[in-house]
Amino acid sequence: MMKAALIGALFCVFVSGSPSNQGPTAEKKYRNIQVLKGVPARNVPSIMRALNRALGVECVACHVQDKWDDESKPQFVTARKMFQMVKILSENQLAGTSGISCWTCHAGQTKPSRLPRPLLDQELARWPAELAKVSEGLKTTMSVYDVTLHVDCDYCHVATNWKSDEKPTYKMVARMNSMFKVFPQFMPPTARTQCWMCHKGSTEPKRRKPF
């Protein structure tokens, strides 16, 4: 993805903050600026440092040393696409939420973590007896949700009516799942996404490195 964490609220300042009283914009000071157009130039170093922290890398992971506008590294192009993806998701599927950042998925690693299989197996073993006849596919999907958010079935469902959309969390699932149609537009063909990448066992994804 990108080189690191973009805090939700800070991202809004970077991308849409009023630069008129904050000095020159990024594209006036730096060459080959595309996704950071309009961002105050003085914010760029902080953004780059945040990106470094999120992926646990140095600048040369994406850039050619001393040729910062050089696009020859695949990581450079991927970072730009990830920037665009975060913005699009924040304005659409994640509108009204606290949004996401590069840290949300990467958490200091170049590759986001995957759902630990032992946790999934434990959850599958706890499957309710009254729902034993459902398909294996549905059983696995629901168990993945439970482990990923560290919740029980009643977090989204009404126990007396599993198909009820009464709870806001039930409706949110479809909204979140629609992001999987967006990911391939910006990620490398080999990338594999899953809910765990953002949630990592929590209902509320982390947006910045804990201090």
N, C-alpha and C positions, 0 to 999 in steps of 0.2 A: 504494500500500500504506500502511503506517504511516509515521510521520514519521521513522523511522530505526532504527539498529542495536540489537538486543537480543541481547546475548551469551548463548550457550547456557546456560552455568552460571549467569550472572547472572539470566537469565530465571527459572530455577528458584527463586532466592532471592526475586525480586520477587513471583512468583505464589504460591509455597507456603512461603516462609520463615515462621518462627514470629514473629509480631508481638508476642507477649505481653510480651517484654522489650525491644521496640524502639519503644515509644511508641504513640501512636494510629494506627489504620489509615487508609488513604486516604479511605474513605467517611465517616469521622468528621470529617475536616478539609476535604475538598473536596466540592463538590456534583456530582450527576449522575455518580457513579462507578459503573461496572458491571463492566468486565473487570479492574479493579485492586482489587476488593474483597479485603480481608484483607492487602493489601500495606502495609508500614509507610509512613505518610504522608511521612516524611523521604526515602524513596526516589523519590518521584514526580518531583521536579525532575531527578534524574539520568536517569530513564527518558525524560523529555521531551527532554532534551538529546541523548540517544542517538538518539532518533527523528529529531531535527533533522539530525544528522550523516548518518544513513543515506539520507535523501532530499535532503540539501543544501538544506534550507528553514529558514524561521523559524516560530515558533509560529503566526503568523497564516495560514499555509498551510492549516491545518485549523481553527483557532479564530477566533472573532470577537474582536477586540481588547477586552480588559477585560470580556468576557462569556464566560469560559472554559468554562462549562457549556452554552453555546448550541450546538444541534445543527443549525443552519440550513445550514451548509456541507456539501455532499456528501462532502468529504474527511474530515470529522469522523466520519461514519458508516462510511466505508470503513476508516479507521484502526482503529476499534473492531472491525470484522469481521476485519481482518488480524491483530489481536492474538489473536482467538479462533482463527483458522486456525493460527497458529504454535503455539499451545498444543496443539491437537488433533493436528497432525502430529507434534509432539515426543512425544506420548504414545502414538501409534499407529505409523504407517509409519516414523518415525525413532527409535522406541524402541531403546535400546541403542547409539545413535550419539551423536555430539557435538551433534546437533540443528542448527537453523538460527536465523537472526536476520533482522531487517529488512535489515541490511547485506548478507546473503548474496545477495539478489536485487537490491537497489537500488544498493548500492555508491556512495552519494552522489548518486544521480540519482532524479528523481521517477518516471521510467519505466525499468524494468530493460532492460539491453542485450539485443540479439538476436544470434543466431549470425551471424557475418560470412559472407556468401555466398562470397567468394573462398576462404576456408578449406575450406568444404564442397566446392567445385568441385575443389580440389586433392586432397582425400581421395577423391572419386569417381574421379579419374583414376588413383589408386593401387589400385583394386579388384583383388583377386587374380584372375588369369586362370582358375584352376581353378573359380572360382565365377561365371564369366561368364554362365551360363544362368539365374541367379536373377532374380526379378522386379525391375523398376525400383523398386518400392515398398520391397522388402526391402533392396535395395542402398542406397537413400537413407537408410532408417532406421538401418542399421548404420553408415553413414558419419557420420551425425549423432552417434551415440554416440561414435565414435572421436574426432571433432573436439572434442566437448563435454568429454570427459574427458581428451583428449590422450593416447590410448592406441592400441594396435594390437588387432586382433581377438582375439589370444590372451590379452588381459587378462581376458576373460570366457569365451572358448571354449577347448576342447581341440582343437588343430589337426587331430588325426586323427579327431575325432568332433564336428562342429559342434553337434550337438543334445544333447551330454552336459551334465548339470547338476552335474557333479563340482565345479566351482569355486564358492565362495561368491559371487563377483561375478556369476556367471550368475544365481543365484537372487535376488540383490539387485535385478536389473533389474525383475522383475515387481513386487516390493515398492515400488520407486520409481515405477513407472508407475501404480500404484494411486492415487497422489496426484493424478493428473489428474482423478479423479472427485470429489476434495475441493475443489479450487481453485474451480470454478464456484459452489459454495455460499457463498463469501465474497467473491469478486471481482466487480467491475462486469461487466455483460454484454459490454462491448467488450474486456475484457482477453484477451490471447492469451499462453498460457504455453508454455514449452519448457524442456528440460533445461538448456540453456545459461544460463538465467537464474540458476540456482544455481551451476553448476559453472564456467562461464566458462573452459574449457580446463584444468581441474584435477580430479583424482579426489577431492580433499578441498575442499569448498566453504568459503569464508572466512566467518567469523562475526562479525568485528569489523574496524573500520577499522585498517589497519596503521599503526604509529607509526614 
